[in-house]
Amino acid sequence: MDKPTTDSRIKRVDHFFAFPGARNDRWRYLNAACADWARSGEGAALSASLLDDIEAYEGFFAYPGRSLLATLRQRIEAGQSGAAAALAQRISESILTRSYKSDPADWQSAEAAAETPPDLNTPTLARAGGHRPYFEVLVVAPGAATRGENITQQMRRLRRTEDAFIYEAVPVGSFEEAICAVILNPAISAVTIYEGFAHESAAELPVLRDFLASARLDAASIAGADLPLSLADAIKRIRPELDLYLLSDRHVERIAGDARASGLRRVLYSVEELLELHLCILEGVDDRFRTPFFDNLKKYAMRPISTFHALPIARGKSVFKSDWIRDMGEFYGLNIFLAESSATTGGLDSLLEPTGNIKEAQDMAARAFGADHVFFVTNGTSTSNKMVHQALVAPGDIVLLDRNCHKSHHYGLVLAGGQPLYIDAFPMTEYSMYGAVPLASIKKALLDLKADGRLDRAKMVDLTNCTFDGHIYNTRRVMEECLAIKPDLIFLWDEAWFGFARWSPFLRPRTAMGAAEAIAAWMEDPASVEAHEAQAKELGKNPSAAKLMETRLIPDPRQIRLRVYQTNSTHKSMSALRQGSMLLVRDVDFASVEAQFHEAVFTHASTSPNQQLIASLDIARRQMELEGYGLVANAIEIALDIRKEVNAHPVISKYFRILGADQMIPAEYRQTGFTDFLTPGTDWEDQVRSMHEDEFCLDPTRMTLVCGTAGYDGTQFKKLMADDYDIQFNKTSRNSVLLQSNINNTRSDVANLIRVLLEISRKIEADLARGGENGRAAFAARVKSLMTDVPDLPNFSEFHEAFRWDAGKKTPEGDMRSAFYSAYYAEGCEYVPLDSPEVDKRLKSGPAMISANFVIPYPPGFPIMVPGQVITKETIDFMRKLDVKEIHGFERAKGLKLIRPDHAKDHIRK
Ligand SMILES: *Cc1c(COP(=O)(O)O)cnc(C)c1O
């Protein structure tokens, strides 16, 4: 463990970047200092100063509360080292294990508990009804500093045995402290706001004040505005899932009618019964806790039902009575069989046409994720993407997309008959991977279409946010500038990895739904029309394409049809079972395509969707609404920890390193000059500014660990870690592996990873020491081959002219569907072995080689050839250097499957 410290960095009350673990650390430090003091007699001063640090923060948490803290202070000041150490240990353990949530004794010092057993005012009742989930309620009220204990007691007295949940109050007295509490304390689930509180806190909060100023929430910016409503608005921006209650002496009807009050769950007259507030709070949490589909499935499972439908496994009789497959039942347990059913009656709804609890569960997910509609999908985001393509793209429509996107998009276009207009992402050749698609390339493609008079054909822009390797788009800017060129363009953001981002205030503005919300709000603001008109005037009539390229375009808010879709693999970042996926819709014209979506559901969804998958989507939503904020903050903190530990470790960093934003994103796309989370001198505000302005940011939870410098290629290293150390990684590249921190990771995982990396590094050092000159030379050669002799990445070349019968002059789209189906006619196809001289001959002097199908090597996992694409030397070189085993669409023995150029026109479907 680190030494106890009074490091000023930790002392900063408003140091938000690494808050979940920082609190535990502070208590561990104090605990250790008190224990040392009790043992050695030294450490009274250190303990007192650590307690000062702690007290600055603890006002934002219900536990341990004022009276326990006061007892601890008394003991420290009275020099009772033993008693202080005992209490510090108790509190610290309770915080670490979270036992205070269920054990009333934790709220009292041991002596107090012995004298007066916990009474009605303590959370004793928490246990009367078995396990009751625990949360905290922020109470913003004037004079909280002095009346705090009163408020807490008053709220405890409202508890009833029949309450489904139990909560404690966290009283604060100012706007600033309220914001701090909401950021620092993930257990807060509801906020009650009494009128009459101040804006400024008496505490020193420099970082918070900068943040509030940048968000125009500082005292000066909101002077004159309604403070309670401004606070409600600010809290909603940070944690939209929280329930807010305003208690007022004014005309509550009038407040409730105010547009700014729309974020409030209830406005109450403050002299009304407090019990009313209590019931509202419980109901509000229950509204997130409820899982309509899962709740019903549990009930269904318990009913005695005879089944005469298919699915013999339902009810488990075919399993538990069998001599031969009983272990299946023993392994999975009875409930899964009781919960299996092919019925859509008996309270179970139909995923294909939901009207009951699936519909309700989807509506709740829409609320949680900031969408208008949600479709639950039980066949992965692969299917969600195909559904969007089918529902929105008609044959001949042009879709602008990243060639490196997941194959479901490419196949989706084949099925829908849309024409892909591939746009290249920036390459990261050194690491054999691609970044994301620059906005300039997207704008250029749109302006080229416009110049060709074909802009009306462009239906959708389809991008991956974030990419596999963690590049996050500036979703808002991309959409705004595209909408300035074509106001009814549809956006599909594949957020397969990024669903969790909704629950982080730093990441949310860069999600599809976060950006859509911001754009929708911007469209309402009269200043936006003015801004657009001012720019239009400045640009003049018919501005040149060059001028439009260099201008940050402002769309016309009166023209925009905001149509945003997001797909996410809920199973990849939240607690859903594998294949659980959601499709989010925020489309003002959804009514006009809703029927098409139903067709897409009917086309792609199984008629036997898995009940457990649907239930897990319902549950994943519940979890994120109630604890997603803290879980995501923890995942981010863990990622930052790993980044720091690896890159700063004296031995590990010799052989391994995790790439920072400066290595993953070229400087031209980091306009604020942001370099990395861990660059010395970089603070929280730089990070916020970068998230706000830069063209691309890096998702901190996705970490590219370079292992080529340790002499391992990605595949080898992944295997080594899995086989020898039971550590699993995500994907690999030639010289790196991808690590991902998740809502399930703990700090022990970090420790384990670092331990293993250290062990491997030491082994390399020992081998090098033993191997002498020759060994070192061999190692250096191996590293060089992995790190420098990397193949160039092949960009998309072009579609063969036969498949460009319907294409524009300036843009590269093609009729990929006809090319795809050409491959179904054997007489029109040929095979050429990859290494044959014929390949080189044809590259030189033709005839052109036209790929008959998708060729997708894993890694990197994107199609280096698509049907109808002309194969170039770049692609052949890459294929020949590629040393991966799994290449979809390529049989080495037969060779490349090509469409014969003389047959290429035979199967065009016009
Ligand atoms: C994994 C992934 C998909 C497919 O999602 P599944 O849930 O595995 O079907 C789609 N797009 C991207 C970017 C992905 O990473």
The ligand as an SDF file (V2000), in Angstrom:
LIG
                    3D

 15 15  0  0  0  0  0  0  0  0999 V2000
  -19.2730   -6.2250  -32.0180 C   0  0  0  0  0  0  0  0  0  0  0  0
  -19.6550   -5.1790  -32.9720 C   0  0  0  0  0  0  0  0  0  0  0  0
  -20.8160   -5.2690  -33.7350 C   0  0  0  0  0  0  0  0  0  0  0  0
  -21.6900   -6.4880  -33.7120 C   0  0  0  0  0  0  0  0  0  0  0  0
  -22.2790   -6.6460  -32.4940 O   0  0  0  0  0  0  0  0  0  0  0  0
  -22.7350   -8.0760  -31.9340 P   0  0  0  0  0  0  0  0  0  0  0  0
  -23.5090   -7.6910  -30.7550 O   0  0  0  0  0  0  0  0  0  0  0  0
  -21.5020   -8.8530  -31.6700 O   0  0  0  0  0  0  0  0  0  0  0  0
  -23.5640   -8.7110  -33.0040 O   0  0  0  0  0  0  0  0  0  0  0  0
  -21.1510   -4.2220  -34.5540 C   0  0  0  0  0  0  0  0  0  0  0  0
  -20.3700   -3.1390  -34.6450 N   0  0  0  0  0  0  0  0  0  0  0  0
  -19.2370   -3.0190  -33.9470 C   0  0  0  0  0  0  0  0  0  0  0  0
  -18.4360   -1.7750  -34.0650 C   0  0  0  0  0  0  0  0  0  0  0  0
  -18.8310   -4.0340  -33.0950 C   0  0  0  0  0  0  0  0  0  0  0  0
  -17.7060   -3.9170  -32.4150 O   0  0  0  0  0  0  0  0  0  0  0  0
  1  2  1  0
  2  3  1  0
  2 14  2  0
  3  4  1  0
  3 10  2  0
  4  5  1  0
  5  6  1  0
  6  7  2  0
  6  8  1  0
  6  9  1  0
 10 11  1  0
 11 12  2  0
 12 13  1  0
 12 14  1  0
 14 15  1  0
M  END
$$$$
